[in-house]
Structures are given as C-alpha cells and as structure tokens.
Amino acid sequence: MEKQTATQLFESLSSGIRLDIYRLLVKRGLEGMVSGHIASALDLPPNNTSFHLKAMTQAGLLSVEQEGRFQRYRANIPLMLDLIAYLTEECCAGHPEQCVSLRGASPCSSSALPPLSSTPPKN
C-alpha cells in the first residue's frame, strides 16, 4: 500500500459517522446492509447516510451492489487488513518477531494481524 492510499483511507474514516458505518458493516460481514437499514440502525437521516456511503465507496472502503431498488453495502475488509499491514510492516525495525509481547497485549484477534515473519517490508 502506498502512503497516499493510506492517507485517503484515514481521511475517509475521520468522521465519527463514517467510522460508525464502517464498524457496523464489518460486524455484518459478507451479508452487508442496504443503505436504509444502515440509516435506521445508526439513527441517521437517509440523505446524510447516502452522502457518507458515497464518500466511503469512492475511497474503496465499501463495495456496493444494486439489488432491485436498493443498494447493498459491504465493508472492504481485505483493504482494511492491507492498511493494518501497512501500519505495522516495519514493526520493531522490520523484525516483528520482537513484538510478540506487544501483539499479545492487543485485544485484536491474531488472525486479523499481519503475520510474524522475518521477510523484509515491501517498498
């Protein structure tokens, strides 16, 4: 991942509403949700929700699929995992095996964290 892409993703998530939307869609997994249900679940006006969904889709954080009159949104979880890997790829000066104790202190599932390897980071 390039720095510009990471910056764009963080900018897209810098709104509390967008962060709530993304977390809700992550929770829903591959099923996703239609925009009206997202608005209802978060007690948001539909037009406000549509604005945020469009911005997040343009950033690549969400995918959208037309279902009749509705649009179903899903979190782009592989992209978010790439972002996490980008942030941590040079952990402990490129020796992530030295960070095992730090990983153990994280509430994040180890399956969601980048693998511990001694391969050099990508440029």
ABEGO torsion letter per residue (X at the ends): XBAAAAAAAAAAAABAAAAAAAAAAAAAEAAEBBAAAAAAAAGBBAAAAAAAAAAAAAAGABBBBBBEABBBBBBBAAAAAAAAAAAAAABGGGBAAAAAAAAAABABBAAABBBBBABBBBX
